[in-house]
Amino acid sequence: MDELMQRLKSVGLDDGKAAEVLETVKGFLKEKMPEPIASQLDGIMSGDMSSLSSLTDSLPGGEATKGLGDKLKGMLGS
C-alpha cells in the first residue's frame, strides 16, 4: 500500500488527500467484491502475503489456480 501511496503523491496529491483516495478505493472494492475476497482486502493491500495465500488456496479450479498467488504477489510488488 505504501507503493500506491507514493504513486498517488507523485501525481501531486498531498499525504492527506492520497490517504483519502486510498480509503475511498478500498471501501469501493470491499463493496463490490465477494465477501471472501473483501474480508482479506486489508491484509492483501498491506502486503500480508498470508492473506493472499489463504485466499488463493481457497479458490476452486484445482490446477488452473495454481500459481495465481505468485502472480498476484508479483503484481502487488512483493
Contacts in CASP RR format, 6 or more apart in sequence:
PFRMAT RR
TARGET T0000
AUTHOR 0000-0000-0000
METHOD contacts of the structure
MODEL  1
MDELMQRLKSVGLDDGKAAEVLETVKGFLKEKMPEPIASQLDGIMSGDMS
SLSSLTDSLPGGEATKGLGDKLKGMLGS
1 22 0 8 1.000
1 45 0 8 1.000
1 46 0 8 1.000
1 47 0 8 1.000
3 77 0 8 1.000
4 22 0 8 1.000
4 45 0 8 1.000
5 15 0 8 1.000
5 18 0 8 1.000
5 19 0 8 1.000
5 22 0 8 1.000
8 17 0 8 1.000
8 18 0 8 1.000
8 21 0 8 1.000
8 22 0 8 1.000
9 15 0 8 1.000
9 18 0 8 1.000
13 21 0 8 1.000
26 41 0 8 1.000
26 42 0 8 1.000
26 45 0 8 1.000
29 38 0 8 1.000
29 41 0 8 1.000
30 38 0 8 1.000
30 41 0 8 1.000
31 38 0 8 1.000
33 41 0 8 1.000
36 55 0 8 1.000
36 58 0 8 1.000
37 55 0 8 1.000
40 51 0 8 1.000
40 52 0 8 1.000
40 54 0 8 1.000
40 55 0 8 1.000
42 51 0 8 1.000
43 51 0 8 1.000
43 52 0 8 1.000
44 51 0 8 1.000
44 52 0 8 1.000
44 55 0 8 1.000
44 76 0 8 1.000
47 76 0 8 1.000
47 78 0 8 1.000
49 73 0 8 1.000
49 78 0 8 1.000
52 69 0 8 1.000
52 72 0 8 1.000
52 73 0 8 1.000
52 76 0 8 1.000
53 69 0 8 1.000
56 65 0 8 1.000
56 67 0 8 1.000
56 68 0 8 1.000
56 69 0 8 1.000
56 72 0 8 1.000
59 65 0 8 1.000
59 68 0 8 1.000
END
